[in-house]
Amino acid sequence: MRRWIHVPLLGLAMLVGCSRAGEPMPQAPELSAALEAALDPVEAHSTAEVRRVLFTASVIGVAGPRGVTLELLSPSGDVYERQVETLFGSAFDVQRVEFDLPVAGTFIDQSGLAGMWTARLNLGDEPVALDTFELQP
């Protein structure tokens, strides 16, 4: 399930100045982010069969370099893991980063951490996108 969260960033929403031709500079787009989780292989659902969960985050409206953090919340709601990647592009570009959560043969599989998981993408301390995925026993 993909959810979009729009968060305006003060100071980045407007660029002040003029282009060389004397025309106003374009405004940076409002911050927008999406996060999508995909099980690998696609047809697998149990903790023993799912090799990994791949996460693709897309962000626009943020100039890099800027860190983004993926927080993975276990079915109990506890933070299981945090992963950090860096955005390097312009605020005008859609920037994509990928994260990877190994499952089969890991603590998740061995401890039977089945249930609904939540993946939360944060920019600084601000959550900007969420997705959920389910691992079955």
C-alpha positions as CSV (number, residue, x, y, z in Angstrom):
1,M,0.0,0.0,0.0
2,R,1.6,3.3,-1.1
3,R,0.9,6.5,0.9
4,W,2.0,10.0,-0.1
5,I,2.7,12.6,2.5
6,H,3.2,16.2,1.4
7,V,5.3,18.2,3.8
8,P,6.2,21.9,2.9
9,L,9.7,22.8,3.7
10,L,10.1,26.5,4.6
11,G,13.0,28.1,2.9
12,L,13.1,25.6,0.1
13,A,9.6,26.3,-1.3
14,M,10.8,29.5,-2.9
15,L,14.0,30.5,-4.6
16,V,14.6,34.2,-4.7
17,G,16.5,35.8,-7.6
18,C,16.5,36.2,-11.3
19,S,17.7,34.2,-14.2
20,R,20.4,35.7,-16.6
21,A,17.6,36.8,-18.9
22,G,16.1,38.9,-16.1
23,E,13.1,36.5,-15.7
24,P,12.2,35.2,-12.2
25,M,13.7,31.9,-11.2
26,P,11.3,29.0,-11.1
27,Q,10.0,28.0,-7.7
28,A,11.2,24.7,-6.4
29,P,8.4,22.1,-6.2
30,E,6.8,21.3,-2.9
31,L,8.3,18.4,-1.1
32,S,6.6,15.2,-2.1
33,A,7.8,11.6,-1.4
34,A,6.6,8.1,-2.1
35,L,7.8,4.8,-0.7
36,E,7.0,1.3,-2.2
37,A,7.8,-2.1,-0.7
38,A,8.2,-5.2,-2.9
39,L,8.7,-8.7,-1.8
40,D,11.4,-10.8,-3.5
41,P,10.3,-13.2,-5.0
42,V,7.0,-11.6,-5.7
43,E,5.0,-14.7,-5.2
44,A,6.5,-15.5,-1.8
45,H,4.9,-14.4,1.4
46,S,6.3,-16.4,4.3
47,T,9.3,-15.4,6.3
48,A,11.1,-18.6,5.1
49,E,10.4,-17.9,1.4
50,V,10.8,-14.1,1.1
51,R,14.5,-13.6,0.3
52,R,14.3,-9.8,0.9
53,V,12.0,-6.8,0.8
54,L,13.1,-4.1,-1.6
55,F,12.1,-0.5,-0.9
56,T,12.1,2.3,-3.6
57,A,11.8,5.8,-2.3
58,S,11.1,8.7,-4.7
59,V,11.5,12.3,-3.5
60,I,11.1,15.7,-5.2
61,G,11.5,19.2,-3.7
62,V,14.7,18.5,-1.8
63,A,18.2,19.6,-2.8
64,G,21.1,17.3,-2.0
65,P,23.2,16.2,-0.4
66,R,20.6,15.3,2.1
67,G,20.2,12.1,4.2
68,V,17.0,10.1,4.2
69,T,16.3,7.4,6.7
70,L,14.2,4.3,6.3
71,E,12.8,3.0,9.6
72,L,11.4,-0.5,9.6
73,L,8.9,-1.2,12.3
74,S,8.2,-4.8,13.2
75,P,4.6,-6.1,13.7
76,S,5.0,-5.2,17.4
77,G,5.6,-1.5,16.4
78,D,9.2,-1.5,17.6
79,V,12.0,-0.2,15.3
80,Y,13.6,-3.2,13.9
81,E,16.2,-1.4,11.7
82,R,17.2,2.0,10.4
83,Q,18.9,2.5,7.0
84,V,20.3,5.8,5.7
85,E,20.9,6.8,2.1
86,T,21.8,10.2,0.6
87,L,20.0,12.3,-1.9
88,F,22.4,14.2,-4.2
89,G,20.2,15.9,-6.9
90,S,18.4,19.1,-7.4
91,A,15.1,20.0,-5.8
92,F,13.6,20.0,-9.3
93,D,14.6,16.4,-10.0
94,V,12.8,13.2,-8.8
95,Q,15.4,11.5,-6.8
96,R,15.2,7.7,-6.2
97,V,17.0,5.7,-3.6
98,E,16.7,2.0,-2.8
99,F,16.8,0.1,0.5
100,D,17.0,-3.7,1.1
101,L,15.8,-5.8,4.0
102,P,17.1,-9.5,4.0
103,V,14.4,-11.8,5.4
104,A,14.9,-15.6,4.7
105,G,17.6,-17.1,7.0
106,T,17.9,-13.9,9.1
107,F,16.6,-13.1,12.6
108,I,13.2,-12.2,11.0
109,D,12.8,-15.8,9.7
110,Q,14.4,-17.5,12.7
111,S,12.3,-15.6,15.3
112,G,9.1,-15.8,13.3
113,L,8.5,-12.1,13.0
114,A,5.4,-12.5,10.9
115,G,2.7,-9.9,10.6
116,M,2.2,-6.4,9.2
117,W,5.4,-4.4,9.0
118,T,5.6,-0.6,8.5
119,A,8.3,1.2,6.5
120,R,8.6,4.9,7.2
121,L,10.8,7.2,5.2
122,N,12.1,10.2,7.2
123,L,13.8,13.4,6.0
124,G,15.6,14.6,9.1
125,D,13.1,13.9,11.9
126,E,10.1,14.4,9.6
127,P,8.2,11.4,8.2
128,V,7.6,12.0,4.5
129,A,6.3,8.6,3.3
130,L,4.9,5.3,4.6
131,D,4.3,1.8,3.2
132,T,3.2,-1.5,4.8
133,F,3.9,-5.1,3.9
134,E,3.0,-8.4,5.4
135,L,5.2,-11.4,6.1
136,Q,3.3,-14.6,6.9
137,P,4.6,-17.5,9.1
